[in-house]
Amino acid sequence: MTSWGLGIVMALIALVGLVLAAGAADATMEWVGLLLTLFGIGYNYGLIVKNTGH
């Protein structure tokens, strides 16, 4: 899988994390959703930085 393909998958995981956090019934699921979102955003940010040379 190319790095851009994995970036798309990570963006989808970040969106799933937002849905999890928004519909959470307890604090644990809210934190899991937020951490998935942060991980997905961080990965895609690193991918952009790596491929633009900054």
CHARMM-style PDB file with segment names, atoms N, HN, CA, C and O in Angstrom:
ATOM      1  N   MET     1       0.858  -1.178   0.000  1.00  0.00      PROA
ATOM      2  CA  MET     1       0.000   0.000   0.000  1.00  0.00      PROA
ATOM      3  C   MET     1       0.898   1.233   0.000  1.00  0.00      PROA
ATOM      4  O   MET     1       1.860   1.319   0.764  1.00  0.00      PROA
ATOM      5  N   THR     2       0.575   2.160  -0.849  1.00  0.00      PROA
ATOM      6  HN  THR     2      -0.206   2.090  -1.470  1.00  0.00      PROA
ATOM      7  CA  THR     2       1.384   3.373  -0.916  1.00  0.00      PROA
ATOM      8  C   THR     2       1.134   4.243   0.310  1.00  0.00      PROA
ATOM      9  O   THR     2       0.167   4.050   1.046  1.00  0.00      PROA
ATOM     10  N   SER     3       2.025   5.197   0.507  1.00  0.00      PROA
ATOM     11  HN  SER     3       2.811   5.354  -0.092  1.00  0.00      PROA
ATOM     12  CA  SER     3       1.862   6.075   1.669  1.00  0.00      PROA
ATOM     13  C   SER     3       0.607   6.935   1.529  1.00  0.00      PROA
ATOM     14  O   SER     3      -0.038   7.249   2.530  1.00  0.00      PROA
ATOM     15  N   TRP     4       0.256   7.317   0.309  1.00  0.00      PROA
ATOM     16  HN  TRP     4       0.780   7.063  -0.504  1.00  0.00      PROA
ATOM     17  CA  TRP     4      -0.959   8.122   0.134  1.00  0.00      PROA
ATOM     18  C   TRP     4      -2.205   7.285   0.368  1.00  0.00      PROA
ATOM     19  O   TRP     4      -3.198   7.789   0.893  1.00  0.00      PROA
ATOM     20  N   GLY     5      -2.167   6.019  -0.010  1.00  0.00      PROA
ATOM     21  HN  GLY     5      -1.361   5.609  -0.436  1.00  0.00      PROA
ATOM     22  CA  GLY     5      -3.293   5.130   0.272  1.00  0.00      PROA
ATOM     23  C   GLY     5      -3.484   4.943   1.765  1.00  0.00      PROA
ATOM     24  O   GLY     5      -4.610   4.946   2.262  1.00  0.00      PROA
ATOM     25  N   LEU     6      -2.377   4.780   2.477  1.00  0.00      PROA
ATOM     26  HN  LEU     6      -1.463   4.778   2.073  1.00  0.00      PROA
ATOM     27  CA  LEU     6      -2.451   4.669   3.927  1.00  0.00      PROA
ATOM     28  C   LEU     6      -2.930   5.982   4.552  1.00  0.00      PROA
ATOM     29  O   LEU     6      -3.622   5.973   5.569  1.00  0.00      PROA
ATOM     30  N   GLY     7      -2.562   7.097   3.945  1.00  0.00      PROA
ATOM     31  HN  GLY     7      -1.999   7.104   3.118  1.00  0.00      PROA
ATOM     32  CA  GLY     7      -3.047   8.392   4.428  1.00  0.00      PROA
ATOM     33  C   GLY     7      -4.555   8.514   4.310  1.00  0.00      PROA
ATOM     34  O   GLY     7      -5.205   9.080   5.190  1.00  0.00      PROA
ATOM     35  N   ILE     8      -5.113   7.991   3.234  1.00  0.00      PROA
ATOM     36  HN  ILE     8      -4.585   7.532   2.520  1.00  0.00      PROA
ATOM     37  CA  ILE     8      -6.566   8.013   3.064  1.00  0.00      PROA
ATOM     38  C   ILE     8      -7.234   7.130   4.110  1.00  0.00      PROA
ATOM     39  O   ILE     8      -8.262   7.495   4.680  1.00  0.00      PROA
ATOM     40  N   VAL     9      -6.638   5.961   4.356  1.00  0.00      PROA
ATOM     41  HN  VAL     9      -5.803   5.664   3.893  1.00  0.00      PROA
ATOM     42  CA  VAL     9      -7.176   5.066   5.384  1.00  0.00      PROA
ATOM     43  C   VAL     9      -7.114   5.743   6.755  1.00  0.00      PROA
ATOM     44  O   VAL     9      -8.060   5.647   7.538  1.00  0.00      PROA
ATOM     45  N   MET    10      -6.017   6.419   7.044  1.00  0.00      PROA
ATOM     46  HN  MET    10      -5.249   6.497   6.408  1.00  0.00      PROA
ATOM     47  CA  MET    10      -5.886   7.104   8.333  1.00  0.00      PROA
ATOM     48  C   MET    10      -6.885   8.255   8.457  1.00  0.00      PROA
ATOM     49  O   MET    10      -7.382   8.526   9.550  1.00  0.00      PROA
ATOM     50  N   ALA    11      -7.178   8.926   7.357  1.00  0.00      PROA
ATOM     51  HN  ALA    11      -6.775   8.705   6.469  1.00  0.00      PROA
ATOM     52  CA  ALA    11      -8.201   9.978   7.394  1.00  0.00      PROA
ATOM     53  C   ALA    11      -9.566   9.385   7.713  1.00  0.00      PROA
ATOM     54  O   ALA    11     -10.344   9.981   8.459  1.00  0.00      PROA
ATOM     55  N   LEU    12      -9.859   8.224   7.158  1.00  0.00      PROA
ATOM     56  HN  LEU    12      -9.227   7.740   6.553  1.00  0.00      PROA
ATOM     57  CA  LEU    12     -11.119   7.559   7.467  1.00  0.00      PROA
ATOM     58  C   LEU    12     -11.169   7.109   8.927  1.00  0.00      PROA
ATOM     59  O   LEU    12     -12.214   7.201   9.572  1.00  0.00      PROA
ATOM     60  N   ILE    13     -10.040   6.621   9.446  1.00  0.00      PROA
ATOM     61  HN  ILE    13      -9.192   6.546   8.922  1.00  0.00      PROA
ATOM     62  CA  ILE    13      -9.983   6.232  10.854  1.00  0.00      PROA
ATOM     63  C   ILE    13     -10.186   7.450  11.749  1.00  0.00      PROA
ATOM     64  O   ILE    13     -10.836   7.356  12.790  1.00  0.00      PROA
ATOM     65  N   ALA    14      -9.631   8.595  11.347  1.00  0.00      PROA
ATOM     66  HN  ALA    14      -9.103   8.672  10.501  1.00  0.00      PROA
ATOM     67  CA  ALA    14      -9.827   9.822  12.121  1.00  0.00      PROA
ATOM     68  C   ALA    14     -11.298  10.218  12.137  1.00  0.00      PROA
ATOM     69  O   ALA    14     -11.805  10.668  13.165  1.00  0.00      PROA
ATOM     70  N   LEU    15     -11.985  10.056  11.014  1.00  0.00      PROA
ATOM     71  HN  LEU    15     -11.573   9.690  10.180  1.00  0.00      PROA
ATOM     72  CA  LEU    15     -13.412  10.365  10.977  1.00  0.00      PROA
ATOM     73  C   LEU    15     -14.214   9.402  11.844  1.00  0.00      PROA
ATOM     74  O   LEU    15     -15.160   9.812  12.517  1.00  0.00      PROA
ATOM     75  N   VAL    16     -13.843   8.134  11.831  1.00  0.00      PROA
ATOM     76  HN  VAL    16     -13.074   7.801  11.285  1.00  0.00      PROA
ATOM     77  CA  VAL    16     -14.497   7.149  12.702  1.00  0.00      PROA
ATOM     78  C   VAL    16     -14.277   7.529  14.164  1.00  0.00      PROA
ATOM     79  O   VAL    16     -15.182   7.395  14.988  1.00  0.00      PROA
ATOM     80  N   GLY    17     -13.081   8.000  14.480  1.00  0.00      PROA
ATOM     81  HN  GLY    17     -12.346   8.109  13.811  1.00  0.00      PROA
ATOM     82  CA  GLY    17     -12.795   8.451  15.835  1.00  0.00      PROA
ATOM     83  C   GLY    17     -13.676   9.617  16.251  1.00  0.00      PROA
ATOM     84  O   GLY    17     -14.131   9.677  17.394  1.00  0.00      PROA
ATOM     85  N   LEU    18     -13.917  10.540  15.335  1.00  0.00      PROA
ATOM     86  HN  LEU    18     -13.547  10.491  14.407  1.00  0.00      PROA
ATOM     87  CA  LEU    18     -14.812  11.656  15.652  1.00  0.00      PROA
ATOM     88  C   LEU    18     -16.234  11.182  15.916  1.00  0.00      PROA
ATOM     89  O   LEU    18     -16.902  11.675  16.825  1.00  0.00      PROA
ATOM     90  N   VAL    19     -16.689  10.227  15.122  1.00  0.00      PROA
ATOM     91  HN  VAL    19     -16.146   9.827  14.384  1.00  0.00      PROA
ATOM     92  CA  VAL    19     -18.033   9.675  15.327  1.00  0.00      PROA
ATOM     93  C   VAL    19     -18.109   8.946  16.665  1.00  0.00      PROA
ATOM     94  O   VAL    19     -19.102   9.060  17.384  1.00  0.00      PROA
ATOM     95  N   LEU    20     -17.059   8.197  16.995  1.00  0.00      PROA
ATOM     96  HN  LEU    20     -16.253   8.104  16.411  1.00  0.00      PROA
ATOM     97  CA  LEU    20     -17.008   7.504  18.285  1.00  0.00      PROA
ATOM     98  C   LEU    20     -17.053   8.503  19.446  1.00  0.00      PROA
ATOM     99  O   LEU    20     -17.789   8.309  20.413  1.00  0.00      PROA
ATOM    100  N   ALA    21     -16.271   9.556  19.341  1.00  0.00      PROA
ATOM    101  HN  ALA    21     -15.672   9.714  18.556  1.00  0.00      PROA
ATOM    102  CA  ALA    21     -16.217  10.545  20.417  1.00  0.00      PROA
ATOM    103  C   ALA    21     -17.549  11.282  20.549  1.00  0.00      PROA
ATOM    104  O   ALA    21     -17.985  11.588  21.659  1.00  0.00      PROA
ATOM    105  N   ALA    22     -18.185  11.562  19.429  1.00  0.00      PROA
ATOM    106  HN  ALA    22     -17.830  11.313  18.528  1.00  0.00      PROA
ATOM    107  CA  ALA    22     -19.449  12.310  19.471  1.00  0.00      PROA
ATOM    108  C   ALA    22     -20.582  11.483  20.064  1.00  0.00      PROA
ATOM    109  O   ALA    22     -21.451  12.026  20.746  1.00  0.00      PROA
ATOM    110  N   GLY    23     -20.583  10.179  19.812  1.00  0.00      PROA
ATOM    111  HN  GLY    23     -19.877   9.738  19.258  1.00  0.00      PROA
ATOM    112  CA  GLY    23     -21.677   9.346  20.294  1.00  0.00      PROA
ATOM    113  C   GLY    23     -21.331   8.522  21.520  1.00  0.00      PROA
ATOM    114  O   GLY    23     -22.018   7.551  21.836  1.00  0.00      PROA
ATOM    115  N   ALA    24     -20.273   8.906  22.207  1.00  0.00      PROA
ATOM    116  HN  ALA    24     -19.715   9.695  21.950  1.00  0.00      PROA
ATOM    117  CA  ALA    24     -19.806   8.102  23.341  1.00  0.00      PROA
ATOM    118  C   ALA    24     -20.770   8.171  24.513  1.00  0.00      PROA
ATOM    119  O   ALA    24     -21.302   9.230  24.846  1.00  0.00      PROA
ATOM    120  N   ALA    25     -20.982   7.017  25.130  1.00  0.00      PROA
ATOM    121  HN  ALA    25     -20.550   6.156  24.860  1.00  0.00      PROA
ATOM    122  CA  ALA    25     -21.839   6.944  26.311  1.00  0.00      PROA
ATOM    123  C   ALA    25     -21.029   7.064  27.599  1.00  0.00      PROA
ATOM    124  O   ALA    25     -21.579   7.360  28.660  1.00  0.00      PROA
ATOM    125  N   ASP    26     -19.717   6.831  27.501  1.00  0.00      PROA
ATOM    126  HN  ASP    26     -19.271   6.590  26.639  1.00  0.00      PROA
ATOM    127  CA  ASP    26     -18.874   6.958  28.687  1.00  0.00      PROA
ATOM    128  C   ASP    26     -17.557   7.630  28.307  1.00  0.00      PROA
ATOM    129  O   ASP    26     -17.257   7.823  27.129  1.00  0.00      PROA
ATOM    130  N   ALA    27     -16.790   7.977  29.317  1.00  0.00      PROA
ATOM    131  HN  ALA    27     -17.034   7.820  30.274  1.00  0.00      PROA
ATOM    132  CA  ALA    27     -15.558   8.733  29.096  1.00  0.00      PROA
ATOM    133  C   ALA    27     -14.499   7.926  28.352  1.00  0.00      PROA
ATOM    134  O   ALA    27     -13.706   8.495  27.603  1.00  0.00      PROA
ATOM    135  N   THR    28     -14.477   6.615  28.548  1.00  0.00      PROA
ATOM    136  HN  THR    28     -15.121   6.153  29.156  1.00  0.00      PROA
ATOM    137  CA  THR    28     -13.465   5.788  27.899  1.00  0.00      PROA
ATOM    138  C   THR    28     -13.619   5.819  26.382  1.00  0.00      PROA
ATOM    139  O   THR    28     -12.640   6.013  25.661  1.00  0.00      PROA
ATOM    140  N   MET    29     -14.826   5.632  25.903  1.00  0.00      PROA
ATOM    141  HN  MET    29     -15.621   5.474  26.488  1.00  0.00      PROA
ATOM    142  CA  MET    29     -15.044   5.655  24.450  1.00  0.00      PROA
ATOM    143  C   MET    29     -14.799   7.048  23.876  1.00  0.00      PROA
ATOM    144  O   MET    29     -14.341   7.184  22.741  1.00  0.00      PROA
ATOM    145  N   GLU    30     -15.101   8.065  24.651  1.00  0.00      PROA
ATOM    146  HN  GLU    30     -15.472   7.954  25.573  1.00  0.00      PROA
ATOM    147  CA  GLU    30     -14.826   9.420  24.177  1.00  0.00      PROA
ATOM    148  C   GLU    30     -13.321   9.620  23.989  1.00  0.00      PROA
ATOM    149  O   GLU    30     -12.891  10.175  22.978  1.00  0.00      PROA
ATOM    150  N   TRP    31     -12.522   9.169  24.957  1.00  0.00      PROA
ATOM    151  HN  TRP    31     -12.872   8.718  25.778  1.00  0.00      PROA
ATOM    152  CA  TRP    31     -11.073   9.312  24.852  1.00  0.00      PROA
ATOM    153  C   TRP    31     -10.500   8.452  23.740  1.00  0.00      PROA
ATOM    154  O   TRP    31      -9.570   8.874  23.051  1.00  0.00      PROA
ATOM    155  N   VAL    32     -11.035   7.258  23.553  1.00  0.00      PROA
ATOM    156  HN  VAL    32     -11.789   6.916  24.112  1.00  0.00      PROA
ATOM    157  CA  VAL    32     -10.572   6.406  22.457  1.00  0.00      PROA
ATOM    158  C   VAL    32     -10.844   7.096  21.117  1.00  0.00      PROA
ATOM    159  O   VAL    32      -9.981   7.110  20.238  1.00  0.00      PROA
ATOM    160  N   GLY    33     -12.022   7.657  20.965  1.00  0.00      PROA
ATOM    161  HN  GLY    33     -12.723   7.645  21.679  1.00  0.00      PROA
ATOM    162  CA  GLY    33     -12.350   8.367  19.730  1.00  0.00      PROA
ATOM    163  C   GLY    33     -11.462   9.570  19.499  1.00  0.00      PROA
ATOM    164  O   GLY    33     -11.006   9.806  18.380  1.00  0.00      PROA
ATOM    165  N   LEU    34     -11.213  10.331  20.553  1.00  0.00      PROA
ATOM    166  HN  LEU    34     -11.583  10.139  21.462  1.00  0.00      PROA
ATOM    167  CA  LEU    34     -10.345  11.502  20.414  1.00  0.00      PROA
ATOM    168  C   LEU    34      -8.909  11.103  20.089  1.00  0.00      PROA
ATOM    169  O   LEU    34      -8.250  11.759  19.283  1.00  0.00      PROA
ATOM    170  N   LEU    35      -8.425  10.041  20.706  1.00  0.00      PROA
ATOM    171  HN  LEU    35      -8.960   9.508  21.362  1.00  0.00      PROA
ATOM    172  CA  LEU    35      -7.064   9.588  20.422  1.00  0.00      PROA
ATOM    173  C   LEU    35      -6.934   9.044  18.999  1.00  0.00      PROA
ATOM    174  O   LEU    35      -5.919   9.269  18.339  1.00  0.00      PROA
ATOM    175  N   LEU    36      -7.950   8.334  18.529  1.00  0.00      PROA
ATOM    176  HN  LEU    36      -8.775   8.151  19.065  1.00  0.00      PROA
ATOM    177  CA  LEU    36      -7.933   7.887  17.121  1.00  0.00      PROA
ATOM    178  C   LEU    36      -7.881   9.083  16.180  1.00  0.00      PROA
ATOM    179  O   LEU    36      -7.149   9.076  15.190  1.00  0.00      PROA
ATOM    180  N   THR    37      -8.661  10.106  16.496  1.00  0.00      PROA
ATOM    181  HN  THR    37      -9.255  10.112  17.300  1.00  0.00      PROA
ATOM    182  CA  THR    37      -8.686  11.305  15.666  1.00  0.00      PROA
ATOM    183  C   THR    37      -7.327  11.997  15.676  1.00  0.00      PROA
ATOM    184  O   THR    37      -6.815  12.374  14.622  1.00  0.00      PROA
ATOM    185  N   LEU    38      -6.749  12.163  16.844  1.00  0.00      PROA
ATOM    186  HN  LEU    38      -7.165  11.856  17.700  1.00  0.00      PROA
ATOM    187  CA  LEU    38      -5.443  12.817  16.935  1.00  0.00      PROA
ATOM    188  C   LEU    38      -4.358  12.008  16.230  1.00  0.00      PROA
ATOM    189  O   LEU    38      -3.486  12.579  15.576  1.00  0.00      PROA
ATOM    190  N   PHE    39      -4.407  10.696  16.356  1.00  0.00      PROA
ATOM    191  HN  PHE    39      -5.116  10.232  16.888  1.00  0.00      PROA
ATOM    192  CA  PHE    39      -3.430   9.845  15.683  1.00  0.00      PROA
ATOM    193  C   PHE    39      -3.567   9.975  14.159  1.00  0.00      PROA
ATOM    194  O   PHE    39      -2.564  10.079  13.452  1.00  0.00      PROA
ATOM    195  N   GLY    40      -4.798   9.969  13.659  1.00  0.00      PROA
ATOM    196  HN  GLY    40      -5.613   9.884  14.233  1.00  0.00      PROA
ATOM    197  CA  GLY    40      -5.019  10.101  12.219  1.00  0.00      PROA
ATOM    198  C   GLY    40      -4.571  11.450  11.686  1.00  0.00      PROA
ATOM    199  O   GLY    40      -3.961  11.531  10.620  1.00  0.00      PROA
ATOM    200  N   ILE    41      -4.870  12.502  12.421  1.00  0.00      PROA
ATOM    201  HN  ILE    41      -5.366  12.436  13.287  1.00  0.00      PROA
ATOM    202  CA  ILE    41      -4.460  13.837  12.003  1.00  0.00      PROA
ATOM    203  C   ILE    41      -2.939  13.957  12.045  1.00  0.00      PROA
ATOM    204  O   ILE    41      -2.328  14.504  11.127  1.00  0.00      PROA
ATOM    205  N   GLY    42      -2.332  13.442  13.114  1.00  0.00      PROA
ATOM    206  HN  GLY    42      -2.828  12.998  13.860  1.00  0.00      PROA
ATOM    207  CA  GLY    42      -0.879  13.498  13.231  1.00  0.00      PROA
ATOM    208  C   GLY    42      -0.173  12.723  12.129  1.00  0.00      PROA
ATOM    209  O   GLY    42       0.836  13.182  11.592  1.00  0.00      PROA
ATOM    210  N   TYR    43      -0.695  11.556  11.790  1.00  0.00      PROA
ATOM    211  HN  TYR    43      -1.514  11.183  12.226  1.00  0.00      PROA
ATOM    212  CA  TYR    43      -0.087  10.765  10.723  1.00  0.00      PROA
ATOM    213  C   TYR    43      -0.170  11.514   9.395  1.00  0.00      PROA
ATOM    214  O   TYR    43       0.815  11.589   8.660  1.00  0.00      PROA
ATOM    215  N   ASN    44      -1.339  12.065   9.087  1.00  0.00      PROA
ATOM    216  HN  ASN    44      -2.139  12.004   9.684  1.00  0.00      PROA
ATOM    217  CA  ASN    44      -1.494  12.759   7.812  1.00  0.00      PROA
ATOM    218  C   ASN    44      -0.668  14.037   7.769  1.00  0.00      PROA
ATOM    219  O   ASN    44      -0.154  14.407   6.714  1.00  0.00      PROA
ATOM    220  N   TYR    45      -0.536  14.713   8.907  1.00  0.00      PROA
ATOM    221  HN  TYR    45      -0.953  14.413   9.764  1.00  0.00      PROA
ATOM    222  CA  TYR    45       0.320  15.897   8.955  1.00  0.00      PROA
ATOM    223  C   TYR    45       1.776  15.499   8.675  1.00  0.00      PROA
ATOM    224  O   TYR    45       2.472  16.155   7.900  1.00  0.00      PROA
ATOM    225  N   GLY    46       2.219  14.417   9.316  1.00  0.00      PROA
ATOM    226  HN  GLY    46       1.654  13.884   9.945  1.00  0.00      PROA
ATOM    227  CA  GLY    46       3.582  13.940   9.051  1.00  0.00      PROA
ATOM    228  C   GLY    46       3.789  13.526   7.602  1.00  0.00      PROA
ATOM    229  O   GLY    46       4.862  13.741   7.039  1.00  0.00      PROA
ATOM    230  N   LEU    47       2.776  12.939   7.003  1.00  0.00      PROA
ATOM    231  HN  LEU    47       1.904  12.765   7.461  1.00  0.00      PROA
ATOM    232  CA  LEU    47       2.854  12.551   5.609  1.00  0.00      PROA
ATOM    233  C   LEU    47       2.990  13.784   4.699  1.00  0.00      PROA
ATOM    234  O   LEU    47       3.768  13.776   3.745  1.00  0.00      PROA
ATOM    235  N   ILE    48       2.237  14.823   5.001  1.00  0.00      PROA
ATOM    236  HN  ILE    48       1.604  14.829   5.776  1.00  0.00      PROA
ATOM    237  CA  ILE    48       2.325  16.061   4.221  1.00  0.00      PROA
ATOM    238  C   ILE    48       3.693  16.701   4.379  1.00  0.00      PROA
ATOM    239  O   ILE    48       4.293  17.133   3.395  1.00  0.00      PROA
ATOM    240  N   VAL    49       4.192  16.767   5.611  1.00  0.00      PROA
ATOM    241  HN  VAL    49       3.704  16.416   6.411  1.00  0.00      PROA
ATOM    242  CA  VAL    49       5.509  17.359   5.867  1.00  0.00      PROA
ATOM    243  C   VAL    49       6.600  16.575   5.132  1.00  0.00      PROA
ATOM    244  O   VAL    49       7.497  17.163   4.528  1.00  0.00      PROA
ATOM    245  N   LYS    50       6.513  15.252   5.189  1.00  0.00      PROA
ATOM    246  HN  LYS    50       5.784  14.774   5.679  1.00  0.00      PROA
ATOM    247  CA  LYS    50       7.527  14.411   4.547  1.00  0.00      PROA
ATOM    248  C   LYS    50       7.540  14.598   3.024  1.00  0.00      PROA
ATOM    249  O   LYS    50       8.604  14.606   2.406  1.00  0.00      PROA
ATOM    250  N   ASN    51       6.382  14.746   2.439  1.00  0.00      PROA
ATOM    251  HN  ASN    51       5.517  14.740   2.941  1.00  0.00      PROA
ATOM    252  CA  ASN    51       6.306  14.809   0.979  1.00  0.00      PROA
ATOM    253  C   ASN    51       6.406  16.205   0.402  1.00  0.00      PROA
ATOM    254  O   ASN    51       6.512  16.352  -0.816  1.00  0.00      PROA
ATOM    255  N   THR    52       6.377  17.231   1.227  1.00  0.00      PROA
ATOM    256  HN  THR    52       6.291  17.111   2.216  1.00  0.00      PROA
ATOM    257  CA  THR    52       6.546  18.591   0.709  1.00  0.00      PROA
ATOM    258  C   THR    52       7.923  19.142   1.017  1.00  0.00      PROA
ATOM    259  O   THR    52       8.282  20.203   0.507  1.00  0.00      PROA
ATOM    260  N   GLY    53       8.710  18.450   1.842  1.00  0.00      PROA
ATOM    261  HN  GLY    53       8.418  17.588   2.256  1.00  0.00      PROA
ATOM    262  CA  GLY    53      10.076  18.870   2.107  1.00  0.00      PROA
ATOM    263  C   GLY    53      10.219  19.962   3.135  1.00  0.00      PROA
ATOM    264  O   GLY    53      11.240  20.650   3.156  1.00  0.00      PROA
ATOM    265  N   HSD    54       9.229  20.147   3.992  1.00  0.00      PROA
ATOM    266  HN  HSD    54       8.400  19.588   3.975  1.00  0.00      PROA
ATOM    267  CA  HSD    54       9.333  21.182   5.021  1.00  0.00      PROA
ATOM    268  C   HSD    54       9.694  20.590   6.359  1.00  0.00      PROA
ATOM    269  OT1 HSD    54       9.824  21.320   7.342  1.00  0.00      PROA
TER     270      HSD     54
END
